[in-house]
Amino acid sequence: MWPLVAPADALPSALIGNSAHGAQLVGACNSCHGKGGEGVANIAFPRLAGQLGPYLAAQMHDFAAGTRHRAVMKFAVKDMSEQDLADVGAYYAAMNTPPTPSTAAPDAAKDQRAMQLVNQGDAANGIAACGSCHGFDGLGRAPDVPYIAGQHASYISDQINSWQMGDRHSDRGLAMAAVAKKLGAYDIAALASWLSRQAPPAPK
C-alpha cells in the first residue's frame, strides 16, 4: 500500500471558524462560486459547498500571500484577516448544496483507469493512489485534504494541469506536484470525468 503523503496546503494557523460571520463576507464570492457554493462547471469555478473549512482557509491564505495565483481571488481576500478566512471556510463547509449533475459521459476504459489511479495508483510509473491522501471514496481527510469526489471535471483537470506546469506550487509537501507531473492527458481526463460523477460529502 502506498504511504500517506503530506497533506495539501496545511492551514498556517488552526483557527476555529465562525460560519455566521463568514456569511457576511461572501457577497462578492457568489458571482463565481454561486450562492450555494455550487461553482460553475463550464468555466472551472470549483464547488465549495461541504469542502473542509481549514483547507479553504489555507487556499485563501495562499492566494493572499501570492503562493497560489489567481488575480480575482487575490483581490477578493487580500484585506481579510486570518480569522476572516477561517470564518469563510466554515461558512462553505457547513453548506449542504446538492451537487450539480456532471455532464461527463461514462467511458468504461477511462473509468477503469480512473478507479485504478484512485484505489491503487500505478506503481510501474511511480504514481501514488489518489485515495492515499484524498480517501479512497474521494471525500477528503480532515482537517485539510480536500474532497475531490463530485468536484467539477473542468476544475479537476485545470488544477492537475496547473500542478504539472508549476503554476500551482503551494503544496507544502509537493505531493500533488510530484503526482501530477507523472499523469498523462488520458489519465487526467479519466480522473476528471470519473471523479465528477461521484457523490461529494455531506457537510460536517
C-alpha positions in Angstrom: 0.0 0.0 0.0 1.2 3.5 -0.8 2.1 5.6 2.3 0.3 8.7 3.0 2.0 11.8 1.6 2.0 15.3 3.0 -1.4 17.0 3.0 -2.0 19.7 0.5 -1.7 23.3 1.7 -1.9 22.8 5.5 -3.5 25.6 7.4 -0.9 28.0 8.8 -2.9 28.6 12.0 -5.6 26.4 13.5 -8.3 29.0 14.0 -11.9 28.0 14.7 -14.2 29.4 12.0 -17.5 31.3 12.7 -19.8 30.4 9.8 -22.3 33.2 10.8 -19.6 35.8 10.4 -18.4 34.1 7.2 -21.8 34.5 5.7 -21.4 38.3 6.0 -18.1 38.2 4.0 -19.1 36.1 0.9 -21.2 38.6 -1.1 -18.6 39.0 -3.7 -17.8 35.3 -3.8 -21.3 34.4 -5.1 -20.8 35.7 -8.6 -18.2 32.9 -9.3 -18.9 30.2 -6.7 -22.7 30.6 -6.5 -24.9 31.4 -3.6 -25.0 27.7 -2.7 -21.3 27.2 -3.2 -22.0 25.1 -6.2 -19.4 26.7 -8.5 -19.6 26.9 -12.3 -18.7 23.7 -14.1 -18.1 25.0 -17.6 -15.5 27.6 -16.5 -13.7 25.7 -13.8 -15.0 27.6 -10.8 -14.9 24.9 -8.1 -17.7 23.6 -5.9 -17.0 24.8 -2.3 -20.1 23.5 -0.6 -19.2 21.0 2.1 -15.5 21.4 1.5 -13.2 21.2 4.5 -13.1 24.7 6.2 -9.4 24.6 7.1 -8.5 23.6 3.6 -10.5 26.5 2.1 -8.9 28.9 4.6 -5.5 27.7 3.6 -6.2 28.3 0.0 -7.4 31.8 0.6 -4.3 32.4 2.7 -2.1 31.3 -0.2 -4.0 33.5 -2.7 -3.5 36.5 -0.4 0.2 35.6 0.1 0.8 35.1 -3.6 1.9 31.4 -3.3 -1.2 30.4 -5.3 -2.0 32.6 -8.3 -5.4 33.8 -9.5 -5.8 37.6 -9.7 -9.6 37.7 -8.9 -9.0 35.5 -5.8 -6.1 37.6 -4.6 -8.2 40.7 -4.9 -11.2 39.1 -3.1 -9.2 38.0 0.0 -6.3 40.5 0.2 -7.9 42.5 3.0 -9.3 39.6 5.1 -7.7 38.6 8.4 -6.8 35.0 9.1 -9.9 34.8 11.3 -12.0 36.1 8.4 -10.5 33.3 6.2 -11.4 30.7 8.8 -14.9 32.1 9.0 -15.5 32.0 5.3 -14.1 28.4 5.2 -16.5 27.4 8.0 -19.4 29.0 6.1 -18.8 27.0 3.0 -18.0 23.8 4.9 -21.5 23.9 6.5 -23.3 24.1 3.2 -25.4 21.2 2.0 -26.0 22.1 -1.6 -26.9 19.3 -3.9 -24.2 18.5 -6.5 -24.6 19.8 -10.0 -25.1 16.8 -12.3 -21.9 16.1 -14.2 -22.0 16.3 -17.9 -19.0 14.0 -18.3 -20.1 10.8 -20.2 -19.2 7.5 -18.7 -16.4 5.6 -20.6 -15.7 2.1 -19.5 -12.0 2.2 -20.3 -11.4 5.6 -18.8 -13.5 4.8 -15.7 -11.4 1.6 -15.1 -8.2 3.6 -15.4 -9.5 6.3 -13.0 -10.5 3.8 -10.4 -7.1 2.2 -10.7 -5.4 5.5 -10.1 -7.7 6.4 -7.2 -7.5 3.0 -5.4 -4.2 1.5 -6.4 -2.1 4.1 -8.2 0.3 3.0 -10.8 3.5 1.6 -9.2 5.2 1.0 -12.6 5.0 4.7 -13.3 5.6 5.9 -9.7 2.1 7.2 -9.3 0.7 7.1 -5.7 -3.0 6.3 -5.3 -5.2 9.4 -5.1 -7.0 7.7 -2.3 -4.0 7.5 -0.1 -4.4 11.2 0.7 -7.9 12.2 -0.5 -9.6 9.0 0.7 -10.5 6.0 -1.4 -14.0 7.4 -1.6 -12.6 10.8 -2.7 -14.2 12.5 0.3 -11.0 14.1 1.7 -9.4 13.8 5.1 -9.9 16.3 7.9 -8.6 18.8 8.6 -7.1 19.9 5.3 -7.0 17.3 2.5 -9.9 18.3 0.2 -12.6 16.2 -1.2 -12.4 15.6 -4.9 -15.5 13.4 -5.4 -18.2 15.4 -7.0 -15.9 18.3 -7.9 -16.4 19.7 -11.4 -14.4 17.9 -14.1 -13.2 21.1 -15.6 -11.8 22.2 -12.3 -10.1 18.9 -11.6 -8.3 18.9 -14.9 -7.5 22.6 -14.7 -5.8 22.1 -11.3 -3.9 19.0 -12.3 -2.5 20.9 -15.3 -1.6 23.8 -13.0 0.4 21.5 -10.8 2.1 20.0 -13.8 3.1 23.3 -15.2 4.2 24.7 -11.9 1.5 27.4 -11.9 0.3 26.0 -8.6 3.0 25.2 -6.1 1.7 25.9 -2.7 1.5 22.3 -1.6 3.7 22.1 1.5 4.9 18.6 0.8 5.0 19.0 -3.0 2.9 15.8 -3.1 0.4 16.9 -5.7 3.1 18.4 -8.0 5.0 15.1 -7.9 2.0 13.0 -8.8 0.6 15.5 -11.4 3.9 15.5 -13.4 3.5 11.7 -13.9 0.0 11.8 -15.2 -0.7 11.8 -19.0 -3.5 13.6 -20.7 -5.6 10.4 -20.8 -5.2 9.9 -17.1 -6.2 13.5 -16.3 -9.3 13.2 -18.5 -10.2 9.9 -16.9 -9.8 11.1 -13.4 -11.7 14.4 -14.0 -14.6 12.6 -15.6 -14.9 9.7 -13.1 -14.5 11.9 -10.0 -17.0 14.4 -11.2 -19.6 11.7 -11.3 -19.1 10.6 -7.7 -21.1 11.9 -4.8 -19.5 14.7 -2.7 -19.6 14.5 1.1 -22.3 15.8 3.3 -21.2 18.8 5.4 -19.7 18.0 8.7 
